[in-house]
Amino acid sequence: MTRFRGTFGGFRSSSSSGRAPLPSCFRHYDRVLVGADRAKGRLLECEKRDGSGKYFKVKTDAGEWRWPDVLILDGPGAIVAVCEMGEGRFMTDKPGDGLLCKRHNDETFGSEADHAIDAAAPRRPAGNSHKWIRGRGRR
């Protein structure tokens, strides 16, 4: 069972089996802020020495290794928000509720690269022009 510590946003397992998995907002090599001091670093997915599984650790820009107990996804802005889909914390410049982290926003609405490809693709005048299909442009 996983519980959320609201003060810092750390995820801990309440069972004796170890650490709980991170929210789906986080991926290998993401820029993150870790700890109460919000040290900048990279989230790294590491493999256990015995090969039985994987775990996450953060290597800060100062070169030290930390556990990802207090983790915020780095981004533009100074406001810390919670992703509506993945429940991970991230930095943003937009206030309010119902915000999505960059990963879930790109999965839901398409990334900037997807939109650039769609804008460069030739348009067909016929069909449902209001629909956006990933990788195909407007139809």
LOLO-859971 format. One line per field, with one value per residue: residue number from 1; residue in one letter; chain; x, z, y of N, C-alpha, C in turn. Coordinates in steps of 0.2 Angstrom, whole numbers. Each point is the difference from the previous one (the first is absolute). Layout:
BEGIN
n = c(NUM, ...)
res = c(A, ...)
chain = c(A, ...)
n_u = c(X, ...)
n_w = c(Z, ...)
n_v = c(Y, ...)
ca_u = c(X, ...)
ca_w = c(Z, ...)
ca_v = c(Y, ...)
c_u = c(X, ...)
c_w = c(Z, ...)
c_v = c(Y, ...)
This chain:
BEGIN
n = c(1, 2, 3, 4, 5, 6, 7, 8, 9, 10, 11, 12, 13, 14, 15, 16, 17, 18, 19, 20, 21, 22, 23, 24, 25, 26, 27, 28, 29, 30, 31, 32, 33, 34, 35, 36, 37, 38, 39, 40, 41, 42, 43, 44, 45, 46, 47, 48, 49, 50, 51, 52, 53, 54, 55, 56, 57, 58, 59, 60, 61, 62, 63, 64, 65, 66, 67, 68, 69, 70, 71, 72, 73, 74, 75, 76, 77, 78, 79, 80, 81, 82, 83, 84, 85, 86, 87, 88, 89, 90, 91, 92, 93, 94, 95, 96, 97, 98, 99, 100, 101, 102, 103, 104, 105, 106, 107, 108, 109, 110, 111, 112, 113, 114, 115, 116, 117, 118, 119, 120, 121, 122, 123, 124, 125, 126, 127, 128, 129, 130, 131, 132, 133, 134, 135, 136, 137, 138, 139)
res = c(M, T, R, F, R, G, T, F, G, G, F, R, S, S, S, S, S, G, R, A, P, L, P, S, C, F, R, H, Y, D, R, V, L, V, G, A, D, R, A, K, G, R, L, L, E, C, E, K, R, D, G, S, G, K, Y, F, K, V, K, T, D, A, G, E, W, R, W, P, D, V, L, I, L, D, G, P, G, A, I, V, A, V, C, E, M, G, E, G, R, F, M, T, D, K, P, G, D, G, L, L, C, K, R, H, N, D, E, T, F, G, S, E, A, D, H, A, I, D, A, A, A, P, R, R, P, A, G, N, S, H, K, W, I, R, G, R, G, R, R)
chain = c(A, A, A, A, A, A, A, A, A, A, A, A, A, A, A, A, A, A, A, A, A, A, A, A, A, A, A, A, A, A, A, A, A, A, A, A, A, A, A, A, A, A, A, A, A, A, A, A, A, A, A, A, A, A, A, A, A, A, A, A, A, A, A, A, A, A, A, A, A, A, A, A, A, A, A, A, A, A, A, A, A, A, A, A, A, A, A, A, A, A, A, A, A, A, A, A, A, A, A, A, A, A, A, A, A, A, A, A, A, A, A, A, A, A, A, A, A, A, A, A, A, A, A, A, A, A, A, A, A, A, A, A, A, A, A, A, A, A, A)
n_u = c(4, -1, 3, -3, 6, -5, 4, 4, -4, 2, 2, -3, 3, -6, 2, 2, -4, 0, 4, -4, -4, 4, -3, -4, 0, 3, 6, 3, 5, -6, -1, 2, -4, 5, -4, 0, 6, -4, 5, 3, -3, 2, -6, 3, -1, 1, 4, -3, 5, -5, -2, -2, 2, -4, 4, -3, 5, 2, 3, 2, -1, -1, -3, -4, -1, -6, -4, -4, 1, 4, -4, 3, -4, 6, -1, -3, 1, -3, -6, -1, -2, -6, 3, -4, 4, 6, -3, 4, 5, -2, 5, -4, -2, -4, -4, -3, -6, 1, 6, 3, 4, 6, 2, -4, 3, 6, -1, -3, 4, 5, 6, 4, 4, -5, -1, 7, 0, -5, 3, 5, -5, -1, -4, -4, -3, -1, -5, 1, 0, -5, 1, 3, 4, 3, 5, -7, 0, -3, -6)
n_w = c(0, -4, 3, -1, 1, 2, 5, -2, 0, 6, -4, 4, 0, 2, -5, 3, -5, 3, -5, 0, -6, -4, 0, -5, 3, 4, -3, -3, 3, 4, -1, 6, 5, 4, 5, 6, -1, -3, 1, -5, -4, -1, -2, 3, -5, 6, -2, 4, 4, 3, -3, 6, -2, 0, 1, 3, -2, 3, -5, 6, -2, 7, -2, 4, 3, -2, 5, -4, 6, -1, -5, -4, -5, -2, 0, -5, 3, 5, -3, 6, -5, 1, -4, -4, -5, 1, 3, -5, 3, -3, -2, 1, -5, 0, 3, 5, 0, -1, 3, -6, 2, -2, 4, 5, 0, -1, 5, 3, -1, 0, -2, 1, 1, 3, 4, 0, 1, 4, 3, -1, 2, -6, -1, 2, -5, -2, 3, 5, -1, 5, -3, 5, -5, 6, -3, -1, 5, -3, 1)
n_v = c(-6, 5, 4, 6, 3, 4, -1, -6, -4, -3, -5, -3, -6, -1, -4, -5, 0, 6, 3, 4, -2, 3, 6, -1, 5, -4, 2, -4, 3, 0, 6, -1, 2, -1, -2, 1, 0, -4, -4, 3, -5, -7, -2, -5, -5, -3, -4, -4, 0, -3, 5, 1, 6, 5, 6, 5, 4, 5, 2, 4, 6, -1, -5, 2, -6, 0, -2, -2, 1, 6, -1, 5, 0, 1, 6, 3, 5, 3, -3, -3, -4, -3, -4, 1, -2, 3, 5, 1, 3, 6, 4, 5, 4, -5, 5, -3, -3, -7, 2, 0, -5, 2, -6, 1, 6, -2, -5, 5, 5, -4, -2, 5, -5, -3, 5, 0, -6, 1, 5, -3, -4, -2, 5, -4, 3, -6, -2, -3, 6, -2, -6, -1, -3, -3, 4, 2, 5, 5, -3)
ca_u = c(-4, 4, -3, 3, 2, -1, 4, 5, -2, 4, -4, 3, -4, -2, 2, 7, 3, 5, -3, -6, 2, -2, -6, 1, 2, 7, 3, 7, 4, -3, 3, -4, 2, 0, 2, -3, 4, -1, 6, -1, 4, -3, -3, 3, -3, 6, -1, 3, 6, -2, -4, -7, -4, 3, -2, 2, 4, 1, 7, -1, 5, 6, 3, -2, -6, -6, -6, -5, -6, -4, 1, -4, 2, 2, -4, 0, -4, 1, -5, 0, -6, 0, -3, -7, 0, 5, 1, 7, 0, 4, 1, -3, -1, -7, -4, -6, -1, -1, 6, 3, 7, 2, -1, -8, -3, 2, -4, -7, -1, 5, 6, 2, 3, -6, -4, 4, -1, -6, -1, 4, -3, -5, -7, -6, -6, -6, 0, -1, 6, 1, 3, 7, 3, 7, 4, -3, -2, -7, -3)
ca_w = c(0, -1, 3, -2, 5, -3, 2, -5, -6, -1, 0, 4, 1, 7, 2, 1, -6, -3, -3, -5, -6, -1, -4, -7, -3, 0, -5, 0, -2, 0, 4, 6, 6, 5, 7, 3, -3, -7, -4, -7, -2, -5, 3, -4, 2, 1, 1, 6, -1, -1, -6, 2, -1, -1, 5, -2, 4, -3, 0, -1, -4, 4, -1, 5, -1, 5, -1, -3, 5, -1, -7, -4, -7, -1, -6, 0, 5, 7, 3, 0, -1, 0, -6, 1, -2, 3, 7, 1, 1, -5, -1, -5, 0, -1, 6, -1, 0, -6, -5, -1, -1, -7, -3, -1, -4, -6, -2, -1, -5, -5, 2, -4, -6, -3, -4, -5, -6, -3, -4, -6, -4, -4, 3, -4, 2, 2, 6, 7, 1, 7, 3, 0, 1, 1, -5, -6, -1, 0, -6)
ca_v = c(6, 6, 6, 6, 4, 6, 6, 1, -4, -6, -6, -5, -6, -1, -7, -2, -2, 5, 6, 0, 2, 7, 2, -1, 7, 0, -5, -1, 6, 7, 5, 0, 3, -6, 1, 6, 6, 0, 0, -2, -6, -4, -7, -6, -6, -4, -7, -3, -4, -7, 0, -2, 5, 7, 5, 7, 4, 6, 3, 7, 4, 1, -7, -5, -4, 1, -4, 5, 1, 6, 0, 4, 0, 7, 3, 7, 3, 0, -2, -8, -3, -8, -3, -2, -7, -4, 2, 3, 7, 3, 7, 3, 7, 1, -2, -3, -7, -3, 0, -7, 1, 0, -6, -1, 5, -3, -6, 1, 5, 0, 5, 5, -3, -3, 6, 3, -5, 0, 7, -1, -5, 3, -1, -2, 4, -4, -4, 3, 4, 2, -6, 0, -6, 0, -2, 0, 6, 1, -3)
c_u = c(4, -4, 4, 1, -1, 5, 5, -2, 4, -5, 4, -5, -2, 1, 7, 4, 5, -4, -6, 3, -1, -6, 2, 3, 8, 3, 8, 3, -4, 4, -5, 3, -1, 2, -4, 4, -1, 6, -2, 4, -4, -2, 2, -3, 6, -2, 3, 5, -1, -4, -8, -5, 3, -3, 2, 4, 1, 8, -1, 6, 7, 4, -2, -6, -5, -5, -6, -6, -4, 2, -5, 3, 2, -3, 0, -5, 2, -5, 0, -7, 0, -4, -7, 0, 5, 1, 8, 0, 5, 0, -4, -1, -8, -3, -6, 0, -1, 6, 3, 8, 2, -2, -7, -3, 2, -4, -7, -1, 5, 6, 1, 2, -5, -4, 4, 0, -7, -1, 4, -3, -5, -7, -5, -6, -6, 1, -2, 6, 1, 4, 8, 2, 7, 4, -3, -2, -8, -3, -7)
c_w = c(0, 4, -2, 6, -3, 1, -5, -7, -1, 0, 4, 1, 7, 2, 0, -7, -4, -3, -5, -6, -1, -4, -7, -3, -1, -5, 2, -3, 0, 5, 6, 5, 6, 7, 2, -3, -8, -4, -7, -1, -6, 3, -4, 2, 0, 1, 6, -2, -1, -6, 1, -2, -1, 5, -3, 5, -3, 1, -1, -4, 4, 0, 6, -2, 5, -2, -2, 5, -1, -7, -3, -7, -2, -7, 1, 6, 7, 4, 0, -1, 0, -6, 1, -1, 4, 7, 2, 1, -5, 0, -6, 1, 0, 7, -1, 1, -6, -5, -1, -1, -7, -4, -2, -5, -8, -3, -1, -6, -5, 2, -5, -7, -5, -4, -5, -6, -3, -4, -6, -5, -5, 2, -6, 1, 2, 6, 7, 1, 7, 4, 0, 2, 0, -6, -7, -2, 0, -5, -1)
c_v = c(6, 6, 6, 4, 7, 6, 1, -4, -6, -6, -6, -6, -1, -8, -1, -2, 5, 6, -1, 3, 8, 1, -1, 7, -1, -5, 0, 7, 6, 5, 1, 5, -5, 3, 7, 6, 0, 0, -3, -6, -3, -6, -5, -6, -5, -8, -3, -5, -7, -1, -2, 6, 7, 4, 7, 3, 7, 2, 7, 3, 1, -7, -5, -4, 1, -5, 5, 0, 6, 3, 5, 0, 7, 3, 8, 3, -2, -3, -8, -2, -7, -2, -3, -8, -5, 1, 2, 7, 3, 7, 3, 7, 1, -2, -4, -8, -3, 0, -7, 2, -1, -7, -2, 5, -2, -6, 2, 5, 0, 5, 5, -3, -3, 6, 3, -5, 1, 7, -1, -5, 3, -2, -2, 4, -4, -4, 4, 5, 2, -5, 1, -8, 0, -2, 0, 7, 1, -4, 3)
